[in-house]
Amino acid sequence: MMDARISRAGGGVICLHGQWTLAAIGAHAQELRRELQALPPGGEWDLRDVARLDSFGALLLWQHWGRRWPQQCQCSDVQRATLEAVAQHARGDAIPAPRRAHVLDPVVHLGEATLGAGEHARDLVVLIGQLALNLLHLLRTPAEWPLKEISANVFKAGVRAMPVSALVGFLIGVVLSYLSALQLQMFGADAFIVNILGLGIIRELGPVLIAVLVAGRSGSAMTAQLGVMRVTEEIDALTAMGISPTLRLVLPKVVALALVMPLLVVWTCAIALLGGMVAAWVQMDFSMVFFLQSLPDAVPGANVWIALSKGVAFGTLIALIACHFGLRVKPNTESLAANTTASVVTSISMVILVDAIFAITTRSIGLP
């Protein structure tokens, strides 16, 4: 039951009662609009019994009146001021009715998503081109390299990520070793645990695991940092001072992650193998010395280079995506939250996609 009511008095006077506010009639706007349509817009209106009238209720009345005052309107000074403010700022558009679902809506959504993906790809290519120009400029003028910014990003994205990556890597190694041992013991193939752990962690699991961690930790931080700078207009200030935002903000992040990710891959794989060795020693009484001696034969050296290559590719990709979404933030907090979330989701999705491409292109390399 809505608070806003309409009645007819003697002499054809239309009387309004109750609360004509968004909170009171928002859910019943369509019903009230239909009730108003049955009344003549002109004539005499009495608003003196309206307890409260806000801009929503005033706009509803103003549109029914045909965007002009009726022949006579009895109202308080406050109500008249609200109606006059609405009359001054109204654009002449009716309150939009709820949109009905259509059978072609999925096609429309697919088209919008495709156009949005094309726009993102275009902006990302522009960003990569700008970075290439910045690199050419730095090669001509080495004194302008942003070494302090690169060093700061290496510390934040690399050194500070070592504890959490070590913890997750160790636990993943323990879990993988434990589950593999259960199956291998059934067939008496205990020695093959070295092959499973070595290939699984070094070639696939280690690089992908650290890439997901970095995307969620460092990638989101980069997007949020650039987004806040966009909201506070710091990026515009840099541009006004003649300082390239991509040179001072984007390039250091991309270079830092490209340098840090291979090192984090080595660190995470080493800790994960340590966790696997500990689990194999506890559950299968497997000698750690034998494990280390068998590892080079079970895992050819080409797998290490594949893992390092993945680290460079994943790090560069995560930094580019994070900076791309950070620079797209609009000056409001809702856009900042949405782009930070999109950055993490897109980075993880692209990491998995690139990892699949690596798996296909290197399927005949580095296998024992």
C-alpha positions as CSV (number, residue, x, y, z in Angstrom):
1,M,0.0,0.0,0.0
2,M,1.6,3.3,-1.1
3,D,1.3,6.5,0.9
4,A,0.5,8.7,-2.0
5,R,-3.2,9.0,-2.7
6,I,-5.5,11.0,-5.1
7,S,-9.1,12.0,-4.5
8,R,-11.7,14.2,-6.2
9,A,-13.4,17.1,-4.2
10,G,-16.4,19.2,-5.1
11,G,-16.1,21.4,-8.2
12,G,-13.7,19.0,-9.9
13,V,-10.8,19.8,-7.6
14,I,-8.1,17.1,-7.6
15,C,-6.6,16.6,-4.2
16,L,-3.4,14.9,-3.4
17,H,-2.6,13.3,-0.1
18,G,0.3,11.5,1.7
19,Q,3.9,11.2,0.9
20,W,4.9,12.0,-2.7
21,T,8.5,11.0,-2.4
22,L,10.7,8.4,-4.1
23,A,10.9,6.3,-1.0
24,A,7.1,6.2,-0.7
25,I,6.0,5.7,-4.3
26,G,9.1,4.4,-6.0
27,A,7.8,0.8,-6.2
28,H,4.4,2.0,-7.3
29,A,5.4,4.6,-9.9
30,Q,3.7,2.7,-12.8
31,E,0.5,2.3,-10.9
32,L,0.4,6.0,-9.8
33,R,1.2,7.1,-13.4
34,R,-1.8,5.1,-14.7
35,E,-4.0,6.7,-12.1
36,L,-2.8,10.2,-13.0
37,Q,-3.4,9.5,-16.7
38,A,-7.1,9.1,-16.0
39,L,-7.2,12.7,-14.7
40,P,-7.3,15.8,-16.7
41,P,-3.9,17.7,-16.6
42,G,-5.6,21.1,-16.4
43,G,-8.2,22.3,-14.0
44,E,-7.6,22.9,-10.3
45,W,-5.2,20.9,-8.1
46,D,-4.9,21.0,-4.3
47,L,-1.5,19.9,-2.9
48,R,-2.0,21.3,0.6
49,D,-2.7,17.8,2.1
50,V,0.6,16.4,0.8
51,A,2.9,15.8,3.8
52,R,6.1,15.8,1.8
53,L,6.9,16.4,-1.9
54,D,10.4,15.7,-3.3
55,S,11.7,16.1,-6.8
56,F,10.6,12.6,-7.9
57,G,6.9,13.3,-7.0
58,A,7.2,16.8,-8.4
59,L,8.6,15.5,-11.7
60,L,5.7,12.9,-11.9
61,L,3.2,15.7,-11.5
62,W,5.0,18.1,-13.9
63,Q,5.1,15.5,-16.6
64,H,1.4,14.7,-16.2
65,W,0.6,18.5,-16.4
66,G,2.2,18.5,-19.8
67,R,5.3,20.5,-18.5
68,R,3.2,23.6,-17.7
69,W,1.3,24.8,-14.7
70,P,-2.4,23.9,-14.4
71,Q,-5.1,26.5,-14.4
72,Q,-5.0,26.7,-10.6
73,C,-2.6,25.0,-8.1
74,Q,-3.0,25.4,-4.3
75,C,0.2,24.5,-2.6
76,S,2.6,25.7,0.0
77,D,5.6,27.9,-0.8
78,V,8.0,24.9,-0.3
79,Q,6.0,22.7,-2.7
80,R,5.9,25.5,-5.3
81,A,9.7,25.9,-5.0
82,T,10.2,22.2,-5.6
83,L,7.9,22.3,-8.6
84,E,9.6,25.3,-10.0
85,A,13.0,23.7,-9.6
86,V,11.8,20.6,-11.4
87,A,10.3,22.8,-14.2
88,Q,13.6,24.6,-14.6
89,H,15.7,21.5,-14.9
90,A,13.4,19.0,-16.5
91,R,14.5,17.9,-20.0
92,G,11.1,16.9,-21.2
93,D,11.8,13.2,-21.0
94,A,9.3,10.9,-19.5
95,I,10.1,8.7,-16.6
96,P,11.4,5.6,-18.4
97,A,9.2,2.5,-18.1
98,P,10.8,-0.8,-17.2
99,R,12.3,-2.4,-20.3
100,R,10.7,-5.6,-21.4
101,A,12.8,-8.7,-22.2
102,H,13.2,-9.5,-25.9
103,V,14.1,-12.7,-27.6
104,L,17.1,-11.0,-29.3
105,D,18.6,-9.8,-26.0
106,P,21.3,-12.5,-25.9
107,V,22.4,-11.5,-29.4
108,V,22.5,-7.8,-28.3
109,H,24.5,-8.7,-25.2
110,L,26.9,-10.8,-27.3
111,G,27.4,-7.9,-29.8
112,E,28.0,-5.5,-26.9
113,A,30.6,-7.9,-25.4
114,T,32.3,-8.3,-28.8
115,L,32.5,-4.5,-29.4
116,G,33.8,-4.0,-25.8
117,A,36.5,-6.7,-26.3
118,G,37.5,-5.0,-29.5
119,E,37.7,-1.6,-27.8
120,H,39.9,-3.2,-25.0
121,A,42.2,-4.8,-27.6
122,R,42.6,-1.5,-29.5
123,D,43.5,0.4,-26.3
124,L,45.9,-2.3,-25.3
125,V,47.6,-2.1,-28.7
126,V,47.9,1.6,-28.3
127,L,49.4,1.2,-24.9
128,I,52.0,-1.3,-26.2
129,G,52.8,1.1,-29.0
130,Q,53.3,3.9,-26.6
131,L,55.6,1.7,-24.5
132,A,57.6,0.8,-27.6
133,L,58.1,4.5,-28.3
134,N,59.2,5.1,-24.7
135,L,61.7,2.3,-25.0
136,L,63.2,3.8,-28.2
137,H,63.4,7.2,-26.4
138,L,65.2,5.6,-23.4
139,L,67.6,3.8,-25.7
140,R,68.6,7.2,-27.2
141,T,68.8,8.9,-23.7
142,P,69.8,6.2,-21.2
143,A,70.0,8.9,-18.4
144,E,66.2,9.1,-18.3
145,W,65.6,5.5,-17.4
146,P,63.2,5.4,-14.4
147,L,65.5,3.2,-12.4
148,K,64.0,4.2,-9.0
149,E,60.5,3.4,-10.1
150,I,61.6,0.1,-11.5
151,S,63.4,-0.7,-8.3
152,A,60.4,0.2,-6.2
153,N,58.1,-2.1,-8.3
154,V,60.6,-4.9,-8.1
155,F,60.6,-4.7,-4.3
156,K,56.8,-4.5,-4.0
157,A,55.9,-7.1,-6.7
158,G,58.9,-9.4,-6.1
159,V,60.4,-9.3,-2.6
160,R,57.1,-8.8,-0.8
161,A,55.5,-11.7,-2.7
162,M,58.1,-14.2,-1.6
163,P,56.6,-15.2,1.7
164,V,53.1,-15.9,0.4
165,S,54.4,-17.6,-2.7
166,A,56.7,-19.9,-0.6
167,L,53.8,-20.8,1.7
168,V,51.4,-21.6,-1.2
169,G,54.1,-23.4,-3.2
170,F,55.1,-25.6,-0.2
171,L,51.5,-26.6,0.5
172,I,50.8,-27.3,-3.2
173,G,53.9,-29.5,-3.4
174,V,52.8,-31.4,-0.3
175,V,49.3,-32.0,-1.6
176,L,50.5,-33.0,-5.1
177,S,53.0,-35.4,-3.6
178,Y,50.5,-36.9,-1.2
179,L,47.8,-37.5,-3.9
180,S,50.4,-38.9,-6.4
181,A,51.9,-41.2,-3.8
182,L,48.4,-42.8,-3.1
183,Q,48.0,-43.7,-6.7
184,L,51.6,-44.8,-7.4
185,Q,51.8,-47.1,-4.4
186,M,48.8,-49.1,-5.8
187,F,50.9,-50.0,-8.8
188,G,54.3,-50.2,-7.2
189,A,55.6,-47.2,-9.2
190,D,56.9,-45.2,-6.3
191,A,60.0,-43.9,-8.2
192,F,57.8,-42.1,-10.8
193,I,56.8,-39.5,-8.2
194,V,60.0,-37.6,-9.1
195,N,58.7,-37.4,-12.7
196,I,55.3,-36.3,-11.7
197,L,56.4,-33.6,-9.2
198,G,59.3,-32.4,-11.4
199,L,57.4,-32.0,-14.7
200,G,54.1,-31.0,-13.0
201,I,55.6,-28.3,-10.9
202,I,58.5,-26.9,-13.0
203,R,56.8,-27.0,-16.4
204,E,53.1,-26.2,-15.6
205,L,52.0,-25.7,-12.0
206,G,54.7,-23.4,-10.7
207,P,54.5,-20.7,-13.4
208,V,50.7,-20.7,-13.4
209,L,50.5,-20.7,-9.7
210,I,52.8,-17.7,-9.2
211,A,51.1,-15.9,-12.1
212,V,47.7,-16.2,-10.4
213,L,49.1,-15.0,-7.1
214,V,50.8,-12.0,-8.7
215,A,47.7,-11.2,-10.7
216,G,45.6,-11.1,-7.6
217,R,48.2,-9.4,-5.5
218,S,50.4,-7.1,-7.6
219,G,48.1,-6.7,-10.6
220,S,45.2,-5.5,-8.6
221,A,47.5,-3.1,-6.6
222,M,48.8,-1.6,-9.9
223,T,45.3,-1.1,-11.2
224,A,44.1,0.5,-8.0
225,Q,47.2,2.8,-7.8
226,L,46.7,4.1,-11.4
227,G,42.9,4.3,-10.8
228,V,43.3,6.4,-7.7
229,M,45.7,8.6,-9.5
230,R,43.1,9.0,-12.3
231,V,40.4,9.8,-9.7
232,T,42.6,12.4,-8.0
233,E,43.7,13.8,-11.4
234,E,47.4,13.2,-10.7
235,I,47.8,11.6,-14.1
236,D,46.4,14.7,-15.7
237,A,48.8,16.8,-13.6
238,L,51.7,14.8,-14.9
239,T,50.6,15.3,-18.5
240,A,50.1,19.0,-17.9
241,M,53.7,19.2,-16.6
242,G,55.0,17.5,-19.7
243,I,55.8,14.2,-18.0
244,S,54.7,11.0,-19.9
245,P,52.5,8.9,-17.7
246,T,53.4,5.7,-19.6
247,L,57.1,6.4,-19.1
248,R,56.9,7.1,-15.4
249,L,54.0,4.9,-14.3
250,V,53.4,2.1,-16.8
251,L,56.9,1.2,-18.1
252,P,58.4,0.7,-14.7
253,K,55.6,-1.8,-13.8
254,V,56.0,-3.7,-17.0
255,V,59.8,-4.0,-16.8
256,A,59.7,-4.8,-13.1
257,L,57.2,-7.7,-13.5
258,A,59.0,-9.0,-16.6
259,L,62.2,-9.2,-14.4
260,V,60.6,-10.5,-11.3
261,M,58.3,-13.2,-12.5
262,P,61.0,-15.6,-13.7
263,L,62.7,-15.3,-10.3
264,L,59.5,-15.9,-8.5
265,V,58.9,-18.9,-10.7
266,V,62.2,-20.4,-9.7
267,W,61.6,-19.6,-6.1
268,T,58.1,-21.1,-6.0
269,C,59.1,-24.2,-7.9
270,A,62.0,-24.8,-5.6
271,I,59.8,-24.5,-2.5
272,A,57.1,-26.6,-4.0
273,L,59.6,-29.4,-4.8
274,L,60.8,-29.1,-1.3
275,G,57.3,-29.6,0.0
276,G,56.9,-32.6,-2.4
277,M,60.1,-34.1,-1.2
278,V,59.1,-33.8,2.5
279,A,55.7,-35.4,1.8
280,A,57.3,-38.2,-0.2
281,W,59.8,-38.8,2.6
282,V,57.1,-38.9,5.3
283,Q,54.6,-41.0,3.4
284,M,56.8,-43.3,1.2
285,D,60.1,-43.2,3.1
286,F,61.6,-41.7,0.0
287,S,65.2,-40.4,0.4
288,M,65.6,-36.8,-0.4
289,V,69.1,-37.5,-1.7
290,F,67.7,-39.9,-4.2
291,F,65.0,-37.4,-5.1
292,L,67.5,-34.7,-5.9
293,Q,69.7,-37.2,-7.8
294,S,66.8,-38.4,-9.9
295,L,65.4,-35.0,-10.7
296,P,67.8,-33.9,-13.5
297,D,67.1,-37.2,-15.4
298,A,63.3,-37.0,-14.9
299,V,63.1,-33.3,-15.8
300,P,65.3,-32.2,-18.8
301,G,66.8,-28.7,-18.7
302,A,64.5,-27.5,-21.4
303,N,61.6,-27.5,-19.0
304,V,63.4,-24.9,-16.9
305,W,63.8,-22.6,-19.9
306,I,60.1,-23.1,-20.7
307,A,59.1,-22.2,-17.1
308,L,61.3,-19.1,-17.3
309,S,59.8,-18.1,-20.6
310,K,56.4,-18.4,-19.2
311,G,57.4,-16.2,-16.3
312,V,58.5,-13.4,-18.6
313,A,55.4,-13.7,-20.7
314,F,53.0,-13.9,-17.7
315,G,54.7,-11.0,-15.9
316,T,54.6,-8.8,-19.0
317,L,51.0,-9.7,-19.7
318,I,49.8,-9.1,-16.1
319,A,51.4,-5.7,-15.9
320,L,50.0,-4.6,-19.3
321,I,46.5,-5.7,-18.4
322,A,46.7,-4.1,-14.9
323,C,47.9,-0.8,-16.3
324,H,45.4,-0.9,-19.1
325,F,42.5,-1.2,-16.7
326,G,44.0,1.3,-14.3
327,L,44.2,4.0,-17.0
328,R,40.6,3.3,-18.0
329,V,39.3,4.2,-14.6
330,K,36.8,7.1,-14.6
331,P,36.8,9.7,-11.8
332,N,34.4,7.8,-9.5
333,T,34.8,5.0,-6.9
334,E,32.5,2.6,-8.7
335,S,34.6,2.6,-11.8
336,L,37.7,2.0,-9.7
337,A,36.2,-1.1,-8.1
338,A,34.9,-2.4,-11.4
339,N,38.1,-2.0,-13.3
340,T,40.2,-3.5,-10.4
341,T,38.0,-6.6,-10.5
342,A,38.1,-6.8,-14.3
343,S,41.9,-6.5,-14.2
344,V,42.3,-9.5,-11.9
345,V,39.7,-11.6,-13.8
346,T,41.2,-10.8,-17.2
347,S,44.8,-11.3,-16.1
348,I,44.0,-14.8,-14.7
349,S,42.0,-15.7,-17.8
350,M,44.8,-14.6,-20.2
351,V,47.4,-16.4,-18.1
352,I,45.5,-19.7,-18.5
353,L,45.0,-19.0,-22.3
354,V,48.7,-18.2,-22.8
355,D,49.7,-21.3,-20.8
356,A,47.5,-23.4,-23.1
357,I,49.3,-21.8,-26.1
358,F,52.7,-22.7,-24.5
359,A,51.5,-26.3,-23.9
360,I,50.6,-26.7,-27.5
361,T,53.6,-25.1,-29.0
362,T,56.1,-26.8,-26.7
363,R,54.5,-30.2,-26.5
364,S,57.5,-31.9,-28.1
365,I,60.1,-30.0,-26.2
366,G,61.7,-31.0,-22.9
367,L,59.9,-34.4,-22.4
368,P,62.0,-37.3,-21.1
